[in-house]
Amino acid sequence: MKVVCLISGGIDSPVAAYLMAMRGAEIILLHMDNRPYSDDTGIEKVQDLRDRLELVTRQAIRLFVAPHGRNQEIIAASCRKGFQCVLCKRTMLHAASTFGGKIGADAIVTGDSLGQVASQTVQNIRAEGLGLEMPVLRPLIGLDKIEIENIAKHIGTFEISTRTPSACTIVPKRPVTMARIDMVIDELKRLDHNEMTAYAAEHVEEIIRRR
């Protein structure tokens, strides 16, 4: 099984990738580059996380980066502010699905843990997956933050993930936490969402392993 693991510089997504690798999955890491709405440390951190995951999984892992800041800007200019996080996550998932189709992946993996952030309520998870053909695996879905942090410490990714936290500067003050499907469909009418996801998938670049 080949899976595209969405990886940020945070704590959760490297743990999700690790757990899937331990189940025998071939891991492909995909980082959505959020600049200019985050700083330059994200790329360096995901490279360090890839190096650590290779060590603990004993698997050669490819790392790819897709542009996401452009799509964040389009969402912010076109849609109601509260829907930024839901539409951001939906765009990432659909870009990962398109990219995954090109490389023969079977599923997408995320670090979602139920209810920890605005995009991870049951209602928002459902809305974010609207129209998605590739299955999304969420190995952390029933774990709490302490359990996830303990695994991260055990595998050596916690220190990297917490090294220089980079907050997303486009997150709204009051993100929608219970997005209805009809509400999301209304917001999508304001976007050329197919073009946005295609752009991200077409501009994916591989980060070559450092010597």
N, C-alpha and C positions, 0 to 999 in steps of 0.2 A: 504494500500500500504506500503510495506517494502522497504526501500532504503538503499544502502550502500553509505555513504557520505565519500569521501576522505577528510581527514582533516590534514592540516599541522599546524604549529604554527603561521601561518600568519593571516591576517585580513579577507580575503575573504571567506575561506572555512567554518568557523563557522557561518558566516552570511547566507551562502547558506543553511547550515543545519537547521538553525533557520527558514528560510522562508519556507522550505519544511515541517518542523514540524507544522508550523502555517497553512499549507494546509491539515493537518491531517495525514501526513506520519509517519510511525514508523521509527525512525532514528537509524541506526547502524553506528557507526564511525569506519573508518579504516585509521590508520596512517601508511604511508610507511616510515619506519625507514631508514634514509639516512646515518647513520653513517657507515664509518668514514669520510664521506664527509660533515658532519655537526656535531655540538657538542651535548653534552648530555642534553641540555636544552629542546630539542624538546619534549621528552617524558613527562617531567614535565609540560610543557605548555599545551599539549593536554589533560592531566588529569585535569588541572585547567579549561580548556575550556569546557570539558565534564561536570564538576561540575556546571559551570555557565549556560550552555545550559539546564541542567536538571532543574535548578531553574526557568529560564524564560519560558521554554516550559511546565513545570509541567509534564515531561515525564521521566521515567527511561530509561537511554540511555547506551547501551553497547559499550565499546571501545575495539578495537582490534588493534594490531600492527603486521605488516608484514616486514620481512627483505627486504631492497631495495639496500643497499650499495653494495652487491655482484653483483647484476645486473648492477648497475652503472659502476662498475669496468669492467665487461665483455663488455659492450657497448664501454667504453673508449678504451679498448685494441683492439677491433675488427672493429670499424666503424670510418668513417670520423668525425673529432671533431665537425664540425658544426652541425651534426645531433644528438648530445648528448641529447638535451632537448626534441626533438620530439620523439626519441626512448625511452627516460626515461618516458615521459608521456604515450606513447603507452603501455609500459610494466606495468605501474601502473594501467591503465584502464583495461587491460586484466587480471591482477592479481585480481583486484576488481571484475571483471565479474565472474571469476572462483570461488572466495570466495563467491560472492553473490549467485551463483547457488547452492552452498552447504547449504546455510542457507535459501533458499527460497525467496531471494530478487527479486523485480520486476524491479529495475532500479539502476543505479549509479548516484550519485549527485556530481558535482564538483563546485568549486568556480570560474570558468572561467568567465572573463569579457572581451569582445571583444577587442583585440589589446593591452592589458595592458602589457603583457610580450611576449617574443619570441614564446612561445608555444601556444599563444592564438590568432593568426591571423586566418582568415577563412581557408586559405590554410593548415596551420598546424593542425587546429582542424579536418579538413577532413582526413588528413594523419594519425593522431593519432588514429582515430576511425576505421581505415582499418581492416576489418574482425571481428569487435566486434559485438556480437550477442545481448548483453543486451543494452537497450537504456540508453543514458546519458542525464540527466536533468541538465540544466545550468540556475538556477534561476537569476543569476546576469548578464547574457550575455549582456543586454542592459544598464546596470548601469555604471556610471563613478565612479572614485575612491572616490570622495567626497561623493557621495550618499551612497556608501558602507560603508565608514568610519562613516557616520552619523548613519546608522543602528547599526553598531558595538558599537558605543558609547551609543546608546539608550538601547541596551540589555546588556551592561556591558562586552563585550568581547574585546573591543579595547585596554584597558589597559593591559590585559593579553597578547594579540597578539604582542604588541609593547614593551613588558617588556625587553626582552633581545634578539634582533633579531639575528638569526643564518643563515648566508648566506651559500648557497651550494657552496662548493669549487671546484666542478668539472664542473661548467658551463663554456662553451668555451667563448673565447673573441668575436667571431663572430658567434653566433648561426644562423642557417638557419631560416628564417622567412616566406619563401614561398615554402615549401617543396612540390614537385610534387609526386603524387602517385607512379610513376615509379621509382623515386629516392629512396623513402622509401623502395619499394620492393627490390631494388638492395642492400640496406643496410641490410635488414632483411636476405638476403642470407648469410651474414657473421655470423649470429647468430643462435643458437638453441632457437628460441624465445618461443616455446611451453614449453621447459624445464625450461626456466627462469621464465615464469609466473606461471608454476605449482609449482616450488620451493617456490616462494613467497607465493602462496596460501596455500600450505601444511604446511608452517612453521608459520602461523598466530597464535598469542597468545593473549588471552584476558587479559586486564589490569583490575584486580579486583578493585572495588570501594574502595577508602580509607575510613577508619573509622574516 
